[in-house]
Amino acid sequence: MPVLVPAAVCFVALGVAAAAAWKIRQIKASRASAMAPAGGAAPAVAVDPDSPFQATVENRGAAPGPAPEGMVWIPGGEFSMGCDDPRAGVCGGPDAMPDARPIHRVQVDGFWMDRTEVTNAQFARFVAATGYVTMAERTPRQEDFPTAPPENLVAGSTVFTPTAEEVPLTSHFRWWRYEAGANWRHPEGAGTSIDGRDAYPVVQVAYEDAAAYARWAGKRLPTEAEFEFAERGGQAGQRYAWGAELQPGGRWMANVYQGTFPVHDTGRDGFAGLAPTAQFPPNPYGLHDTAGNVWEWVSDWYRPDTYVLHAKLGVVRNPTGPETPFDPAEPDQPKRVHRGGSFLCTDQYCTRYMNGTRGKGEITTASNHLGFRCVQ
């Protein structure tokens, strides 16, 4: 396990290290030839020839029509998908991210994507129109939990709870609790509310809830490959959705965790906890918050060996993920992939706000740091 760099030192050092690394990449790139564009594809931009990432080749052609409200056109194309081991880098964190390798080539068609995560206001319109009841609002059934005492069968969901002091980061149960009455209307429990938070991402949605909203809206959830292509914004091999540096010019570019996790989020990025959508600059495709703020459901089942299987196939076109889920840590729990990280991500524990990294979640489980966006 690598020694963790204190966060304050990490953020200062990153700017120096990233600037030097970027200069080296620029020199090498000037000597390299860009990938020859495939039929119908735009010319690629040269990248470091020593990098495991090859250039992104965007599809040619304009969007097929005017943008649907709140969406942006993602051209699609061929790109290198995945994440190298970040532990050797400044602020890389303690996780090797083995399920995000090998880095492999993927091609996706163009699509429209929501500019931001789905908001409370948008989800409220869906509920008003359909009468939909989310998973967290439903009382658990005795037949689904035969060993549970009846008094424990109470509607609710999981809520992040800061600890009173520093704790070992070996078990997430130290900072998560099941809270009766927690749901999308009451994200932290029965005494909380979304009043005045129309522009905040809707949270406490299980996979079924997100998929139901997408169908109602005439959309769908993105695949994992679509999300990563969009998040990268045409930039091959960059560590973050906005480029090489975590804080370019000292500016925070996403809502992530500062301070000592899980004790206290100092909010140096402007937000201690969840933020409204679009509070940080968009990526090159015009998307906000593809890193940080809330994790986002995508449609793929989770398996740690998905990329190993993909890499054997050459360039994979429009992958939709494995046919069945499997997580060796919890083999009896069916899980879908999460993407983008959340306001709880930190170099001390979870750096999955980095491009190409993957999360996972049991399909009936919601939380107050998990939302979604749609594509069509």
C-alpha positions in Angstrom: 0.0 0.0 0.0 1.5 3.4 -1.0 2.0 6.1 1.6 -0.7 8.7 1.2 0.3 12.3 0.6 -1.4 14.9 2.8 -4.1 16.6 0.8 -2.8 20.1 1.2 0.6 19.0 -0.1 -1.0 16.9 -2.8 -2.8 19.7 -4.4 0.2 22.0 -4.5 2.5 19.3 -5.8 0.0 18.3 -8.4 0.2 21.6 -10.3 4.0 21.4 -10.6 4.1 17.7 -11.5 1.2 18.0 -14.0 2.8 21.0 -15.7 6.1 19.1 -16.1 4.4 16.0 -17.4 2.2 18.0 -19.8 5.4 19.7 -21.2 7.0 16.3 -21.8 3.8 15.0 -23.5 3.7 18.1 -25.8 7.3 17.5 -26.9 6.7 13.9 -27.6 3.4 14.5 -29.3 5.1 17.0 -31.6 7.3 14.1 -32.8 4.5 11.6 -33.2 2.1 11.3 -36.1 -1.6 11.5 -35.5 -3.6 8.4 -36.0 -4.9 8.2 -39.5 -8.7 8.8 -39.5 -10.9 5.9 -40.3 -13.7 6.2 -42.8 -16.1 9.0 -41.7 -13.9 10.0 -38.8 -12.3 13.3 -38.0 -8.5 13.5 -37.8 -7.1 12.5 -34.4 -4.9 14.5 -32.1 -1.5 13.2 -31.4 -0.8 11.9 -27.9 2.3 10.7 -26.0 3.6 7.7 -28.0 4.7 6.1 -24.7 1.2 6.3 -23.3 -1.1 3.2 -23.2 -3.8 5.6 -24.6 -4.0 6.1 -28.4 -5.5 9.1 -30.0 -9.3 9.7 -30.0 -10.8 9.7 -33.5 -14.1 11.5 -33.5 -16.8 10.7 -36.0 -17.3 13.3 -38.7 -20.5 15.1 -39.4 -22.8 17.5 -37.6 -25.5 16.7 -35.1 -28.5 15.1 -36.7 -30.8 18.0 -35.8 -31.5 20.7 -33.2 -30.5 19.7 -29.7 -33.3 18.3 -27.5 -33.9 20.6 -24.4 -31.0 20.3 -21.9 -28.9 17.9 -24.1 -25.7 18.2 -26.0 -24.4 16.2 -29.0 -21.7 13.7 -28.4 -20.1 12.8 -31.8 -18.9 9.3 -30.9 -15.8 7.7 -32.4 -13.0 5.5 -31.5 -11.1 6.0 -28.2 -8.9 4.3 -25.6 -11.1 3.2 -22.7 -10.0 2.5 -19.1 -7.6 3.9 -16.5 -3.9 3.2 -15.8 -2.8 2.5 -12.2 -3.0 6.0 -10.6 -1.1 5.1 -7.4 2.3 6.2 -8.7 1.0 9.7 -9.6 0.7 12.7 -7.3 -2.7 12.5 -5.6 -3.3 9.1 -7.2 -4.8 7.6 -4.1 -4.5 4.1 -2.6 -6.6 2.2 -5.2 -4.9 0.5 -8.1 -8.2 0.4 -10.1 -7.6 -3.1 -11.5 -11.1 -3.4 -12.9 -10.4 -0.4 -15.2 -7.8 -2.3 -17.2 -6.5 -3.3 -19.7 -6.9 0.0 -21.5 -8.5 -1.0 -24.8 -10.0 0.4 -28.0 -13.8 1.1 -28.2 -15.9 2.7 -30.9 -19.3 4.3 -30.1 -21.9 5.9 -32.3 -23.0 9.5 -31.8 -25.7 10.3 -29.3 -27.4 13.1 -27.3 -26.6 13.4 -23.6 -28.1 15.4 -20.8 -25.9 18.4 -20.0 -26.3 17.8 -16.3 -27.5 15.1 -13.9 -31.3 14.8 -13.7 -32.5 17.3 -11.1 -35.0 17.3 -8.3 -37.3 19.5 -10.4 -37.2 17.1 -13.4 -37.7 14.0 -11.3 -40.6 15.7 -9.5 -42.3 16.3 -12.9 -41.9 12.6 -13.7 -43.5 11.6 -10.3 -46.3 14.0 -10.7 -47.1 12.7 -14.2 -46.9 9.0 -13.4 -47.4 8.5 -9.7 -44.2 6.6 -9.6 -43.0 5.4 -6.2 -39.2 4.9 -5.8 -37.6 1.9 -4.2 -36.6 3.8 -1.1 -40.3 4.8 -0.6 -41.5 1.2 -0.7 -41.8 -0.8 2.5 -39.5 -3.9 2.3 -41.5 -7.2 2.1 -41.1 -10.0 4.6 -40.8 -12.6 1.8 -37.8 -10.7 0.4 -36.1 -10.6 3.8 -37.3 -13.7 5.6 -34.8 -13.5 8.5 -35.4 -9.8 9.2 -37.6 -8.9 12.3 -40.8 -7.1 11.3 -39.7 -3.9 13.1 -36.7 -3.6 10.7 -38.9 -3.7 7.6 -39.2 0.1 7.3 -38.9 2.1 4.1 -35.7 4.1 3.9 -32.3 4.3 2.3 -28.6 4.7 3.0 -27.1 8.1 4.2 -23.5 9.2 4.6 -22.8 10.1 8.2 -19.5 11.8 9.1 -17.6 10.1 11.9 -16.7 12.0 15.1 -12.9 11.2 14.7 -10.6 9.6 12.2 -11.2 6.0 11.6 -9.6 3.2 9.6 -10.8 3.4 6.0 -11.2 -0.4 5.7 -15.0 -0.6 6.0 -17.5 1.8 4.6 -20.0 0.7 7.2 -18.3 3.1 9.5 -19.7 6.1 7.7 -22.9 4.8 6.1 -26.2 4.1 7.9 -29.6 2.9 6.9 -32.0 5.8 7.6 -35.8 5.3 7.9 -37.7 7.7 5.8 -34.7 8.6 3.6 -35.7 8.9 -0.1 -35.5 11.4 -3.0 -37.8 13.8 -1.3 -35.9 13.5 2.0 -32.3 12.7 1.0 -30.8 12.5 4.5 -33.9 11.2 6.3 -37.4 12.1 7.4 -36.5 15.5 8.8 -34.8 16.7 5.7 -36.2 18.2 2.5 -35.5 19.2 -1.1 -37.4 22.5 -0.7 -35.4 25.2 -2.5 -33.2 22.5 -4.2 -34.9 22.2 -7.6 -31.5 22.5 -9.4 -29.8 19.9 -7.2 -29.3 16.4 -8.7 -32.0 14.0 -7.6 -30.4 11.4 -5.3 -31.7 8.3 -3.4 -32.7 6.7 -6.7 -32.1 3.0 -7.3 -31.3 1.6 -10.8 -35.0 0.8 -11.4 -36.0 4.3 -10.6 -33.4 5.9 -12.9 -34.4 3.5 -15.8 -38.1 4.3 -15.2 -37.5 8.0 -15.5 -35.5 7.5 -18.6 -38.3 5.6 -20.3 -40.8 8.2 -19.4 -38.6 10.9 -20.8 -38.1 9.0 -24.1 -34.5 8.4 -23.3 -32.3 5.7 -21.8 -29.4 5.4 -19.4 -25.9 5.6 -21.1 -23.7 2.6 -21.5 -20.4 2.7 -19.6 -18.5 3.2 -22.9 -20.8 6.1 -23.9 -20.3 7.8 -20.5 -16.5 7.5 -20.7 -16.4 8.8 -24.3 -18.5 11.8 -23.3 -16.6 12.4 -20.1 -13.3 12.5 -21.9 -14.5 15.2 -24.3 -12.3 14.0 -27.1 -9.1 14.3 -25.0 -7.1 11.1 -25.1 -5.5 9.8 -21.9 -6.2 12.9 -19.7 -6.5 12.1 -16.0 -9.5 14.4 -15.5 -12.6 15.4 -17.5 -11.1 18.9 -17.9 -7.4 17.9 -18.6 -4.2 17.0 -16.9 -4.3 18.9 -13.6 -6.7 18.5 -10.7 -6.7 22.2 -10.0 -5.6 24.1 -13.1 -4.5 27.6 -12.0 -5.5 26.7 -8.4 -9.2 26.4 -9.4 -11.4 23.5 -8.4 -13.1 21.9 -11.4 -15.4 19.5 -9.6 -17.3 19.0 -6.3 -15.1 16.5 -4.5 -14.1 16.0 -0.8 -11.5 18.2 0.9 -10.5 17.7 4.5 -10.1 14.6 6.5 -12.3 11.8 5.3 -14.9 10.8 6.6 -14.7 13.4 9.5 -15.1 16.8 7.9 -15.5 18.2 4.3 -14.0 21.7 4.5 -15.8 22.7 1.3 -12.8 24.4 -0.2 -14.3 23.8 -3.7 -17.3 25.9 -2.6 -19.5 23.0 -1.4 -19.4 20.9 1.7 -21.6 18.1 0.5 -23.9 18.0 -2.6 -23.9 21.0 -5.0 -26.5 22.2 -7.5 -25.8 21.2 -11.0 -23.5 23.1 -13.4 -21.5 25.0 -10.7 -18.2 24.1 -12.4 -17.0 24.6 -15.9 -18.2 22.1 -18.6 -15.9 19.7 -20.3 -15.0 20.2 -24.0 -18.4 18.6 -25.0 -20.4 21.0 -22.8 -21.2 18.5 -20.1 -21.2 19.5 -16.4 -20.4 17.3 -13.4 -19.3 14.1 -15.2 -16.7 14.0 -12.3 -17.7 14.5 -8.7 -21.0 15.7 -7.2 -22.9 12.4 -7.6 -22.2 9.0 -8.9 -24.3 8.2 -11.9 -26.0 4.9 -12.9 -25.1 3.5 -16.3 -26.8 0.5 -17.9 -23.9 -2.1 -17.9 -23.8 -4.9 -15.4 -20.7 -4.9 -13.3 -17.9 -7.4 -13.6 -14.3 -6.8 -12.7 -13.1 -8.8 -15.8 -15.2 -6.9 -18.4 -12.2 -5.1 -19.9 -10.1 -8.3 -20.0 -12.8 -9.8 -22.2 -13.2 -6.7 -24.4 -9.4 -6.4 -25.0 -9.5 -9.9 -26.6 -11.9 -8.7 -29.3 -9.9 -5.9 -30.8 -11.9 -2.7 -31.3 -15.2 -3.2 -29.6 -18.2 -1.4 -31.2 -21.0 0.0 -29.0 -20.4 -2.4 -26.0 -23.3 -2.8 -23.7 -21.5 -4.7 -21.0 -21.7 -8.3 -19.8 -24.9 -10.4 -19.9 -24.7 -11.2 -16.2 -23.2 -9.4 -13.1 -20.6 -10.6 -10.8 -18.7 -8.9 -7.9 -16.3 -11.4 -6.2 -16.5 -9.2 -3.0 -20.3 -9.8 -2.9 -21.2 -12.6 -5.3 -24.8 -12.7 -4.3 -25.4 -9.0 -5.0 -26.4 -8.1 -8.6 -24.6 -4.8 -9.4 -24.6 -2.2 -12.2 -21.7 0.1 -12.9 -21.5 3.6 -11.4 -19.5 6.3 -13.2 -18.1 9.8 -12.3 -17.4 9.7 -8.6 -19.1 12.0 -6.1 -18.7 14.7 -3.5 -17.3 12.0 -1.2 -14.4 11.1 -3.5 -10.9 12.0 -2.1 -7.3 11.0 -2.7 -7.4 9.6 0.8 -9.9 6.9 -0.1 -11.5 7.0 -3.5 -10.1 8.9 -6.5 -12.8 7.6 -8.9 -13.5 11.1 -10.2 -10.7 10.3 -12.6 -11.5 9.5 -16.2 -11.9 5.8 -16.9 -12.5 4.7 -13.4 -15.4 2.6 -12.4 -17.8 2.2 -9.5 -20.5 -0.3 -8.7 -23.8 -0.6 -6.9 -26.4 -3.1 -5.9 -29.4 -2.4 -8.2 -32.0 -1.9 -5.4 -29.8 0.3 -3.3 -29.9 4.1 -3.3 -27.9 6.7 -1.4 -27.6 10.4 -1.0 -24.5 10.6 -3.3 -26.0 8.7 -6.3 -28.0 10.0 -9.2 -28.0 9.7 -13.0 -28.3 11.4 -16.4 -29.8 10.2 -19.7 -29.0 9.8 -23.4 -30.9 9.3 -26.6 
